[in-house]
Amino acid sequence: MKQLILTAGLSNGDMAAFVAQLQRNNSNIRVFDAFQERLNQYGTLDITHTQDVTVYNRIYNLLDTAILQNEEGVFVLLDSNLTRSRRRGMYNRYKEPKYGVSQVTTHFFIRSYSELMNDENGLSSKSVKAQYISFQPPRIGVDADEVIIHSDIFNTVDRDKIITSHSADELFTQLLVTPLADEIKLDYQSHDNPHHLESIKEHIDMTIKAAPADELRQVAMFHDLGKGITKSVDGITGIAHMPGHQSVGAMIAFAFYGEPNNITETVLWHMEAHKDISTKVVKRERLDLPVMELLQKFAVIDSKARIDVTL
């Protein structure tokens, strides 16, 4: 049996310690260290996209050779910069019959933005933020066969109080005592966008209160939590945009539930639901009927939950 283990997240020290423990427990594990490849080739972890492509060409060559030459074994890729797109590519590649990998397991290491900014991870603050807002939760059958989460973000809070929140005030009261506090505080600010006269928190509150069912209410709770941390104001127009906010919200939901589910997937794709999601995306991401129905229902709630700009 061949098994591929991927690490994902930005907690470099935690990931390295985890892989080191794997090696102590099993001397036959083969580790491919993308961090070291970057350092070997460029002397820094802060590299460009083009340089990272070169690093991964090397990683793919090493993995291909090792997996093809061995009839069984555990192969581990140690890296932080594993977006869903890259994980999906690796999953599709190594699940092909010629490689014979029967199981792809991803270990996700999730910490808050403020914790990562204070971490000695070898990355500039610009790179930390860029990676933080680009990660997306996994989906079984799309980029992994099994997912194991490593996170203590919600360890000290009452999860029942979070999951039963019926207003943004109730939700934020719980979130403000977690490591997410600094980025949640940013959600009290205005949208600075003509499509939203209400603040980010007010919009979240409106969607929560408009949701007719528990599952939709939980989507509402998480869908825009990433807006504050991703907000960027155009210096000329003064209009703000929040690129990547859906990914941040989906990752917070993933950390809360401890597994990928329909809620994390709906949060991830809720912006796409305001327009027609292409057949290509639906097929590629395996957006089945329950997720598509949830997306369509929430899109109506999300569109209406705002102060009427015509008033």
Buried (B, 14 or more C-beta within 10 A) or exposed (E): EBBBBBBBBBBBEBBBEBBEEBBEEEEEBBBBBBBEBBBEEBEEBBBEEEBBEBBBEBBBEBBBEBBEEEEEBBBBBBBBBBBBEBBBBBBEBBBEEEBBBEBBBBBBBBBBBBBBBEBEBBBEEEBBBEBBBBBBBBBBEBBBBEBBBBBEBBEEBEEEEBBEBEBBEBBBBBBEEBBBEBBBBBBEBBBBBEEBBBBBBBBBBBBBBBBEEEBBBBBBBBBBBBBBBBBEEEEEEEEBBBEBBBBBBBBBBBBBBBEBBBBBBBBBBBBBBEEEBEEEEBEEBEBEEEBBEBBEBBBEBBEEBBEEEEE
